[in-house]
Amino acid sequence: MVQQDSTPLVKNILLLDSEGKRVAVKYYSDDWSTNAAKLAYEKSVFTKTQKTNARTEAEITMFDNHIVIYKFVEDLHFFVTGGDDENELILDAVLQGFFDAVTLLLRNKVDKSEALENLNLILLCLDEIVDRGMILETDGNVIAGKVATSSVDQAAPLSEQHITGVLLAREHTARSLLS
């Protein structure tokens, strides 16, 4: 049996816009017990990080006894928060997996309008990455694949389901070859 102390835990994953407003968020701990506390945390962490240049690589900061790993793309700000005793590399892998999956699912159009149009896919990504704080998956290709297969409309004609699968498989293969 794995001890709880040795299992890395994520406190939250945030996707905020360029003004610090929610696009998609998921909290996995009771550190922020009310919606007001969650909104205050999001505003504070956004304010602290907005002047940094986290566009090429993820950045790390300590904030309110939490480790925050973050990255910005276009008008979206990606954040992963862990406890102050968590491994930064593991949290970075979670952030990178989330970012890669979103990039694949949005077909490289990673911006707020595209994210809002495909919010269901982003929320499914969060569910595939972390469950109750425990990390399930960090490979963006695997996450995107699971989301794509679970989001296919079963009522859609079989030919459309097949085309969607082929297009996603092609994207995954191309992305793997370019990496």
C-alpha positions as CSV (number, residue, x, y, z in Angstrom):
1,M,0.0,0.0,0.0
2,V,1.3,3.4,-1.0
3,Q,1.6,5.9,1.8
4,Q,-0.3,9.2,1.2
5,D,2.9,11.1,2.1
6,S,4.8,9.7,-0.8
7,T,2.1,10.3,-3.4
8,P,2.5,13.7,-5.2
9,L,-0.6,15.8,-5.0
10,V,-1.9,18.7,-7.0
11,K,-3.9,21.4,-5.2
12,N,-5.4,23.0,-8.3
13,I,-5.1,23.5,-12.0
14,L,-6.0,26.9,-13.4
15,L,-6.6,28.2,-16.9
16,L,-7.1,32.0,-16.7
17,D,-7.4,34.6,-19.4
18,S,-5.1,37.6,-19.9
19,E,-7.1,39.6,-17.4
20,G,-6.9,36.9,-14.7
21,K,-10.5,35.7,-15.2
22,R,-11.5,32.0,-15.2
23,V,-11.6,30.0,-18.3
24,A,-11.4,26.6,-16.7
25,V,-10.3,25.7,-13.1
26,K,-10.3,22.6,-10.9
27,Y,-9.5,22.5,-7.2
28,Y,-8.5,19.3,-5.5
29,S,-7.9,20.4,-1.9
30,D,-9.8,22.2,0.8
31,D,-7.1,24.9,1.1
32,W,-9.6,27.3,-0.5
33,S,-12.9,26.3,1.0
34,T,-15.2,28.9,-0.5
35,N,-15.7,30.3,-4.0
36,A,-14.6,33.7,-2.7
37,A,-11.4,32.2,-1.4
38,K,-10.8,30.5,-4.8
39,L,-11.4,33.7,-6.7
40,A,-9.1,35.7,-4.4
41,Y,-6.3,33.1,-4.8
42,E,-6.7,33.2,-8.6
43,K,-6.5,37.0,-8.6
44,S,-3.5,37.0,-6.3
45,V,-1.5,34.4,-8.2
46,F,-2.4,36.1,-11.5
47,T,-1.3,39.5,-10.2
48,K,2.0,38.0,-8.9
49,T,2.9,36.3,-12.1
50,Q,1.5,38.5,-14.9
51,K,4.7,40.6,-15.3
52,T,6.9,37.6,-15.8
53,N,7.9,36.2,-19.2
54,A,6.7,32.6,-18.9
55,R,6.0,32.2,-22.7
56,T,8.9,30.1,-23.8
57,E,9.4,27.9,-20.7
58,A,7.4,27.2,-17.5
59,E,8.3,29.4,-14.5
60,I,8.1,28.5,-10.8
61,T,7.2,30.6,-7.8
62,M,6.3,30.2,-4.2
63,F,3.0,31.7,-3.2
64,D,1.2,31.4,0.1
65,N,3.1,28.3,1.0
66,H,2.4,26.7,-2.3
67,I,4.5,25.9,-5.3
68,V,3.0,27.4,-8.5
69,I,4.3,26.3,-11.9
70,Y,2.9,28.4,-14.8
71,K,3.2,29.1,-18.5
72,F,1.5,31.7,-20.8
73,V,0.4,31.2,-24.4
74,E,-1.3,33.9,-26.3
75,D,-4.1,35.2,-24.0
76,L,-4.2,32.1,-21.8
77,H,-2.3,31.5,-18.5
78,F,-1.8,27.9,-17.3
79,F,-1.1,27.2,-13.6
80,V,-0.5,24.1,-11.5
81,T,-0.3,24.5,-7.8
82,G,1.1,22.0,-5.3
83,G,2.1,22.0,-1.6
84,D,5.4,23.5,-0.6
85,D,6.9,20.1,-0.2
86,E,5.9,18.8,-3.6
87,N,8.4,18.0,-6.4
88,E,8.6,20.9,-8.8
89,L,9.5,18.5,-11.7
90,I,6.4,16.5,-11.2
91,L,4.2,19.6,-11.1
92,D,6.0,20.8,-14.2
93,A,5.1,17.5,-15.9
94,V,1.5,18.0,-15.0
95,L,1.5,21.5,-16.5
96,Q,3.3,20.4,-19.6
97,G,0.9,17.5,-20.1
98,F,-2.1,19.8,-19.7
99,F,-0.6,22.3,-22.1
100,D,0.3,19.7,-24.7
101,A,-3.2,18.1,-24.6
102,V,-4.9,21.4,-24.9
103,T,-2.6,22.4,-27.8
104,L,-3.5,19.1,-29.6
105,L,-7.2,19.3,-28.9
106,L,-7.4,22.9,-30.1
107,R,-5.3,22.1,-33.2
108,N,-2.6,24.6,-32.2
109,K,-5.0,27.5,-31.9
110,V,-4.4,28.0,-28.2
111,D,-6.3,31.2,-27.4
112,K,-9.2,32.2,-25.2
113,S,-11.9,32.1,-27.9
114,E,-10.9,28.7,-29.1
115,A,-10.6,27.5,-25.5
116,L,-14.1,28.7,-24.6
117,E,-15.6,27.1,-27.8
118,N,-14.0,23.8,-26.7
119,L,-14.4,24.1,-23.0
120,N,-15.9,20.6,-22.7
121,L,-12.6,19.2,-24.0
122,I,-10.5,21.2,-21.6
123,L,-12.6,20.1,-18.7
124,L,-12.3,16.5,-19.8
125,C,-8.5,17.1,-19.9
126,L,-8.5,18.1,-16.3
127,D,-10.4,15.0,-15.4
128,E,-7.9,12.8,-17.3
129,I,-4.9,14.4,-15.6
130,V,-5.8,14.6,-11.9
131,D,-8.4,12.8,-9.8
132,R,-8.9,14.1,-6.2
133,G,-5.4,15.6,-6.3
134,M,-3.7,12.4,-7.4
135,I,-1.9,12.6,-10.8
136,L,-3.2,10.1,-13.3
137,E,-1.4,11.0,-16.5
138,T,1.1,13.6,-17.7
139,D,1.6,12.6,-21.4
140,G,-0.3,15.2,-23.5
141,N,-0.7,12.7,-26.4
142,V,-2.3,10.1,-24.1
143,I,-4.5,12.8,-22.4
144,A,-5.7,14.2,-25.7
145,G,-6.4,10.7,-27.1
146,K,-8.5,9.8,-24.1
147,V,-10.4,13.1,-24.3
148,A,-10.9,12.7,-28.1
149,T,-12.3,9.2,-27.8
150,S,-14.6,10.0,-24.9
151,S,-15.9,13.2,-26.5
152,V,-16.9,11.5,-29.8
153,D,-20.7,11.8,-30.2
154,Q,-22.0,8.2,-30.1
155,A,-25.1,9.4,-31.9
156,A,-23.0,10.8,-34.8
157,P,-22.8,8.8,-38.0
158,L,-20.1,6.1,-37.9
159,S,-18.3,7.8,-40.9
160,E,-17.9,11.0,-38.9
161,Q,-16.7,9.2,-35.8
162,H,-14.1,7.4,-38.0
163,I,-12.9,10.6,-39.7
164,T,-12.5,12.3,-36.3
165,G,-10.4,9.3,-35.1
166,V,-8.2,9.4,-38.2
167,L,-7.6,13.1,-37.9
168,L,-6.6,12.9,-34.3
169,A,-4.4,9.9,-34.9
170,R,-2.7,11.8,-37.7
171,E,-2.1,14.8,-35.5
172,H,-0.7,12.6,-32.7
173,T,1.7,10.9,-35.1
174,A,2.8,14.2,-36.6
175,R,3.3,15.7,-33.2
176,S,5.3,12.6,-32.0
177,L,7.6,12.8,-35.0
178,L,8.3,16.5,-34.6
179,S,9.1,16.1,-30.9
